Amino acid sequence: MGIFSRWFGSKYNDAQLASQATSALAADPLISDPSALVVTSKNGVITLSGIVHKRQDKERIEGVVRSALTTVGLKHERIINELKLPHSDG
């Protein structure tokens, strides 16, 4: 795929993916501090990072991002959830 991506560019709009995901998180009233979350996208792979206070928050955030991208029809490769709990031992 390397040669093709050089000729034709990425088939993903990483800036738009990250922007849409960030906007969806900011708009969700159940996410207590969306500014503490970092959303990046490279070649359609979205990475979520930051600190969350409950395991349910981690799952919810990923779901909100997935739903937002699907709703507006933005293609992405996958979502990597690297959100951490503050006092995790591993």
Contacts in CASP RR format, 6 or more apart in sequence:
PFRMAT RR
TARGET T0000
AUTHOR 0000-0000-0000
METHOD contacts of the structure
MODEL  1
MGIFSRWFGSKYNDAQLASQATSALAADPLISDPSALVVTSKNGVITLSG
IVHKRQDKERIEGVVRSALTTVGLKHERIINELKLPHSDG
5 43 0 8 1.000
10 43 0 8 1.000
10 44 0 8 1.000
11 75 0 8 1.000
12 41 0 8 1.000
12 43 0 8 1.000
12 44 0 8 1.000
12 75 0 8 1.000
12 76 0 8 1.000
12 77 0 8 1.000
13 74 0 8 1.000
14 41 0 8 1.000
14 42 0 8 1.000
14 43 0 8 1.000
14 44 0 8 1.000
15 41 0 8 1.000
16 74 0 8 1.000
17 41 0 8 1.000
17 44 0 8 1.000
17 46 0 8 1.000
17 69 0 8 1.000
17 74 0 8 1.000
17 76 0 8 1.000
18 39 0 8 1.000
18 40 0 8 1.000
18 41 0 8 1.000
18 46 0 8 1.000
20 68 0 8 1.000
20 69 0 8 1.000
20 72 0 8 1.000
20 74 0 8 1.000
21 39 0 8 1.000
21 41 0 8 1.000
21 46 0 8 1.000
21 48 0 8 1.000
21 65 0 8 1.000
21 68 0 8 1.000
21 69 0 8 1.000
22 34 0 8 1.000
22 37 0 8 1.000
22 39 0 8 1.000
23 68 0 8 1.000
24 64 0 8 1.000
24 65 0 8 1.000
24 67 0 8 1.000
24 68 0 8 1.000
25 31 0 8 1.000
25 34 0 8 1.000
25 37 0 8 1.000
25 39 0 8 1.000
25 61 0 8 1.000
25 64 0 8 1.000
25 65 0 8 1.000
26 34 0 8 1.000
26 35 0 8 1.000
28 34 0 8 1.000
28 60 0 8 1.000
28 64 0 8 1.000
30 60 0 8 1.000
31 37 0 8 1.000
31 57 0 8 1.000
31 60 0 8 1.000
31 61 0 8 1.000
31 64 0 8 1.000
32 53 0 8 1.000
32 57 0 8 1.000
36 50 0 8 1.000
36 51 0 8 1.000
37 48 0 8 1.000
37 49 0 8 1.000
37 50 0 8 1.000
37 52 0 8 1.000
37 61 0 8 1.000
37 83 0 8 1.000
38 47 0 8 1.000
38 48 0 8 1.000
38 49 0 8 1.000
38 50 0 8 1.000
39 46 0 8 1.000
39 47 0 8 1.000
39 48 0 8 1.000
39 65 0 8 1.000
40 46 0 8 1.000
40 47 0 8 1.000
40 49 0 8 1.000
41 47 0 8 1.000
41 76 0 8 1.000
43 77 0 8 1.000
44 75 0 8 1.000
44 76 0 8 1.000
44 77 0 8 1.000
44 78 0 8 1.000
45 76 0 8 1.000
45 77 0 8 1.000
45 78 0 8 1.000
45 79 0 8 1.000
45 80 0 8 1.000
46 65 0 8 1.000
46 69 0 8 1.000
46 76 0 8 1.000
46 78 0 8 1.000
46 79 0 8 1.000
46 80 0 8 1.000
47 79 0 8 1.000
47 80 0 8 1.000
47 82 0 8 1.000
48 61 0 8 1.000
48 62 0 8 1.000
48 65 0 8 1.000
48 79 0 8 1.000
48 80 0 8 1.000
48 81 0 8 1.000
48 82 0 8 1.000
48 83 0 8 1.000
49 82 0 8 1.000
49 83 0 8 1.000
49 84 0 8 1.000
50 82 0 8 1.000
50 83 0 8 1.000
50 84 0 8 1.000
51 83 0 8 1.000
51 84 0 8 1.000
51 85 0 8 1.000
51 86 0 8 1.000
52 58 0 8 1.000
52 61 0 8 1.000
52 83 0 8 1.000
52 84 0 8 1.000
52 85 0 8 1.000
53 85 0 8 1.000
53 86 0 8 1.000
54 85 0 8 1.000
55 85 0 8 1.000
57 83 0 8 1.000
58 81 0 8 1.000
58 83 0 8 1.000
58 85 0 8 1.000
61 81 0 8 1.000
61 83 0 8 1.000
62 79 0 8 1.000
62 81 0 8 1.000
62 83 0 8 1.000
65 79 0 8 1.000
66 79 0 8 1.000
69 76 0 8 1.000
END
